[in-house]
Amino acid sequence: MSKEEKPRVSLVVIGHVDAGKSTTTGHLIYKCGGVDQETIAKYEKEANEVGKPTQKFAWVLDNLKAERERGITIDISLW
């Protein structure tokens, strides 16, 4: 591996419905630098506006309108 390459990690997140899988994964992506502070601030503002303040990190993964309205993850395609 060259100095410029970063090591990759594969993760599997398993849990019950509403256990916080998307929130935890979104927070991990943020903490690892995959999402900037401005984006999280935007998600936090939008989540507060719709009465779902705890969803800011879940919205890193939940891009569809239906996901955000229903509070569930449907599609997890990232990049």
N, C-alpha and C positions, 0 to 999 in steps of 0.2 A: 504494500500500500504506500503510495507516495505521500509526502508531507501535506499536500493540498487536499487529499481525500480524507473525508471524515468516516469513521467507522459507522456502520449501519446496524440497527437493531430491529428485529421483528418482534412485535408484541401481539398478544391475543388478550382481549379484555372480555371477561365473562362476568355476568351478574344478573340479578333479577331485574324486572321492569322497575324503573324509577330508582335504581340503586346508585345512579350518578356516573355511569360508564362514559357517556359523552362529555360530561362536565370534567371528569378526571382526565380524560384523554385530551380534551381541548386545553386544559390547564397545563398538562405536560408539554404539549406542542408549543404553547406560549413560553413556558419556562426554558425550553430548549432553543428558543429563538426563531421558531417557525412562524410566529405571528408577532407583529410589533405592538407597542403600547398604544399607539393611535387607533389601531383596529380594535383592540380590546376596549378602549374607551368608547368607541363608536357603538360596539355591541352592548356595552353596559348602559349607555344612554337609551338605545332602542329597546333593550329588555325592560328597563325601568318604565319607559313610556307605555308598554303594554302590560305592566303589572307582573313581570316575571324577572325580578332582579337577580335571581340566582342562576339564570340561564346564560350569562355572558360568555362563559367558557364553552358551554355546549354549542353555542352558535358558531364557534370556530368550525365545527363539523356540520351543523344544521343550517344549510344555506337555502333550502326550499321554504317557501311561504307556509306550506302545509306542516312542515316539521316544526317551525317556530310557533305556529298557532296551536298545534296539538301537543307540543312538548315531547315529541318522539323523534328519533333518528330513523330516516327511511333510506337515504342514500349516503354511503360513507366514502365516495370517491373524493380524494383529496386533490391530487395534482396530476 
